[in-house]
Amino acid sequence: MDAGFFRRWLTTAALAVEREADRLTDLDSAIGDADHGSNMRRGTAAVTAALDKEEPATPGAVLLLAGRTLVSTVGGAAGPLFGTLLRRTGKALGDAERVGGEELRQALATGVEAVAQLGGAAPGDKTMLDALRPAVEALPDAAAAARAAARGAEATVPLRARKGRASYLGERSEGHMDPGAASATLLFEALAEVTADA
């Protein structure tokens, strides 16, 4: 997987966010600020524009640029969290011009741990980690990772939120999917789509 593959991955994810932005906002309106979809749409569109403009030469550079762009353009907690995921993954990949599936899995695992530390969250807290952790564990099979992320997001529905704004709702947070887990799933579904086309 070269820089072109990673650019296709992130632009495919941006298209998915654009398509699903209203659903993400609906999820967030139930347990958050009702701005997750619009924030993620703005951030991923900015990532696409930045990648078109700069055309980073390595997978790591693609992810570093994308992560920086998300941090600077996405409001709320999502920008720092998704930005940290991509930046730390990119840093872990280093300057390699091509990376294999196992290298990506290890790098993403590093990124997920950074997200956990930043947010102070653990699996079962009803956050994006509930989709990210199982997805990364299922790699390097991208299709299996997408399915694992979707199952993880679905599993947040009955949970009571223990982190983030949703945690203020207590038992009223139960019965709703975590919007961060839903958008994390889109990232892995895009990876599966681009891998299938490669």
Stockholm file with secondary structure:
# STOCKHOLM 1.0

chainA/1-198         MDAGFFRRWLTTAALAVEREADRLTDLDSAIGDADHGSNMRRGTAAVTAALDKEEPATPGAVLLLAGRTLVSTVGGAAGPLFGTLLRRTGKALGDAERVGGEELRQALATGVEAVAQLGGAAPGDKTMLDALRPAVEALPDAAAAARAAARGAEATVPLRARKGRASYLGERSEGHMDPGAASATLLFEALAEVTADA
#=GR chainA/1-198 SS CCHHHHHHHHHHHHHHHHHHHHHHHHHHHHHSCSCHHHHHHHHHHHHHHHHHHHCCSSHHHHHHHHHHHHHHHCCTTHHHHHHHHHHHHHHHHTTCSSCCHHHHHHHHHHHHHHHHHHHTCCTTSSSTHHHHHHHHHHTTCHHHHHHHHHHHHHTTTTSCCCSSGGGGGGGGGTTSCCHHHHHHHHHHHHHHHHHHHC
#=GC SS_cons         CCHHHHHHHHHHHHHHHHHHHHHHHHHHHHHSCSCHHHHHHHHHHHHHHHHHHHCCSSHHHHHHHHHHHHHHHCCTTHHHHHHHHHHHHHHHHTTCSSCCHHHHHHHHHHHHHHHHHHHTCCTTSSSTHHHHHHHHHHTTCHHHHHHHHHHHHHTTTTSCCCSSGGGGGGGGGTTSCCHHHHHHHHHHHHHHHHHHHC
//
